[in-house]
Amino acid sequence: MALTIALTSDETKTNTTTQTNAKTVAKLNPYAENAFRRIVEGNARFSQGLKTNPNQDIDKRLEVAKGQVPHTIVLTCADSRLSPEILFDQGLGDLFVIRVAGNVADQFTIASIEYAAEHLHSPLLVVLGHERCGAVAAAVGAYESHLKSDSHTEKPAENHGDEHANITALVKKILPSVLEAARTSGPILDKAININVENTISDVFTHSPLLRRLSEEAKFSVVGGTYDLDDGRVTFTAPRDAKTLVRIH
């Protein structure tokens, strides 16, 4: 009985994911449709243990040595369990990957995305978070420690020690997502991870007139996603539109 329930649950999840991905494709710009299909199909192969390891032979290596035309940009976490070329079953020259703890977007990250979108003509950006993200968990921990303290300030106190200044800056960057998640009921971490992906997408558009223009010209699309460490699947969100996501600062 338990096995039957597990299989039914797994099949339901697969069907739901397939339907969501189909809706996503329908909303993508024409240039990004093929790229999205490739990463979805690749992730399906990976999660089922059917990887084909494409574009990893000598001929492909020599081909991309002459130039690169990656079909998808991936901004994801630096976590060692999250390797886009592996979990999307792609090869050399297929993905333009940018990795930073917490998959956040600063000026240099956005510049990298702009380079790939404008000069390499990559039509799709995937901002990929993952469950049990350590960077987001650190921000949740800072928030919860603040609640237990005697301080009544709006945000948790920052650690100004030189040794942890950079980590503190990262936690501060993610804190707005944690605070937003905390306004709802239930466990904070999973919700904060998903919100952090959306806030990163918003940051990308907010701070990049170039990417906004490409989006408005239907040459650049962005989708969010969350990777399940256990079953290997990526759950994608609907494409985000630059006009609706740019924050007013």
ChimeraX attribute file (.defattr): number of C-alpha atoms within 10 A of each C-alpha:
attribute: neighborCount
match mode: 1-to-1
recipient: residues
	/A:1	6
	/A:2	7
	/A:3	8
	/A:4	9
	/A:5	10
	/A:6	11
	/A:7	12
	/A:8	12
	/A:9	12
	/A:10	13
	/A:11	12
	/A:12	12
	/A:13	13
	/A:14	15
	/A:15	12
	/A:16	13
	/A:17	17
	/A:18	14
	/A:19	11
	/A:20	15
	/A:21	18
	/A:22	13
	/A:23	14
	/A:24	19
	/A:25	18
	/A:26	12
	/A:27	15
	/A:28	24
	/A:29	20
	/A:30	15
	/A:31	17
	/A:32	22
	/A:33	17
	/A:34	17
	/A:35	21
	/A:36	23
	/A:37	15
	/A:38	17
	/A:39	23
	/A:40	22
	/A:41	12
	/A:42	22
	/A:43	25
	/A:44	20
	/A:45	19
	/A:46	21
	/A:47	18
	/A:48	11
	/A:49	10
	/A:50	12
	/A:51	17
	/A:52	13
	/A:53	17
	/A:54	14
	/A:55	17
	/A:56	13
	/A:57	11
	/A:58	8
	/A:59	10
	/A:60	14
	/A:61	14
	/A:62	11
	/A:63	13
	/A:64	15
	/A:65	11
	/A:66	7
	/A:67	10
	/A:68	15
	/A:69	15
	/A:70	22
	/A:71	24
	/A:72	27
	/A:73	24
	/A:74	22
	/A:75	29
	/A:76	27
	/A:77	24
	/A:78	16
	/A:79	17
	/A:80	6
	/A:81	12
	/A:82	19
	/A:83	15
	/A:84	22
	/A:85	21
	/A:86	15
	/A:87	22
	/A:88	24
	/A:89	25
	/A:90	22
	/A:91	19
	/A:92	20
	/A:93	20
	/A:94	22
	/A:95	23
	/A:96	23
	/A:97	19
	/A:98	19
	/A:99	19
	/A:100	16
	/A:101	17
	/A:102	29
	/A:103	27
	/A:104	26
	/A:105	25
	/A:106	14
	/A:107	12
	/A:108	9
	/A:109	17
	/A:110	20
	/A:111	16
	/A:112	15
	/A:113	26
	/A:114	21
	/A:115	13
	/A:116	24
	/A:117	25
	/A:118	15
	/A:119	10
	/A:120	16
	/A:121	17
	/A:122	26
	/A:123	28
	/A:124	29
	/A:125	27
	/A:126	24
	/A:127	27
	/A:128	29
	/A:129	30
	/A:130	25
	/A:131	17
	/A:132	14
	/A:133	20
	/A:134	16
	/A:135	22
	/A:136	29
	/A:137	21
	/A:138	20
	/A:139	26
	/A:140	23
	/A:141	16
	/A:142	20
	/A:143	19
	/A:144	15
	/A:145	13
	/A:146	18
	/A:147	14
	/A:148	8
	/A:149	10
	/A:150	8
	/A:151	11
	/A:152	10
	/A:153	9
	/A:154	8
	/A:155	15
	/A:156	19
	/A:157	15
	/A:158	14
	/A:159	13
	/A:160	11
	/A:161	9
	/A:162	8
	/A:163	9
	/A:164	11
	/A:165	13
	/A:166	13
	/A:167	14
	/A:168	18
	/A:169	14
	/A:170	18
	/A:171	24
	/A:172	19
	/A:173	19
	/A:174	26
	/A:175	22
	/A:176	17
	/A:177	25
	/A:178	28
	/A:179	18
	/A:180	14
	/A:181	22
	/A:182	18
	/A:183	9
	/A:184	10
	/A:185	8
	/A:186	10
	/A:187	10
	/A:188	20
	/A:189	23
	/A:190	19
	/A:191	18
	/A:192	25
	/A:193	28
	/A:194	20
	/A:195	21
	/A:196	28
	/A:197	29
	/A:198	22
	/A:199	19
	/A:200	23
	/A:201	25
	/A:202	20
	/A:203	19
	/A:204	27
	/A:205	24
	/A:206	18
	/A:207	17
	/A:208	17
	/A:209	13
	/A:210	14
	/A:211	23
	/A:212	21
	/A:213	15
	/A:214	17
	/A:215	21
	/A:216	15
	/A:217	10
	/A:218	15
	/A:219	21
	/A:220	25
	/A:221	29
	/A:222	26
	/A:223	22
	/A:224	25
	/A:225	20
	/A:226	21
	/A:227	21
	/A:228	16
	/A:229	14
	/A:230	8
	/A:231	11
	/A:232	18
	/A:233	22
	/A:234	23
	/A:235	21
	/A:236	19
	/A:237	20
	/A:238	18
	/A:239	20
	/A:240	20
	/A:241	20
	/A:242	24
	/A:243	14
	/A:244	9
	/A:245	16
	/A:246	18
	/A:247	13
	/A:248	5
	/A:249	4
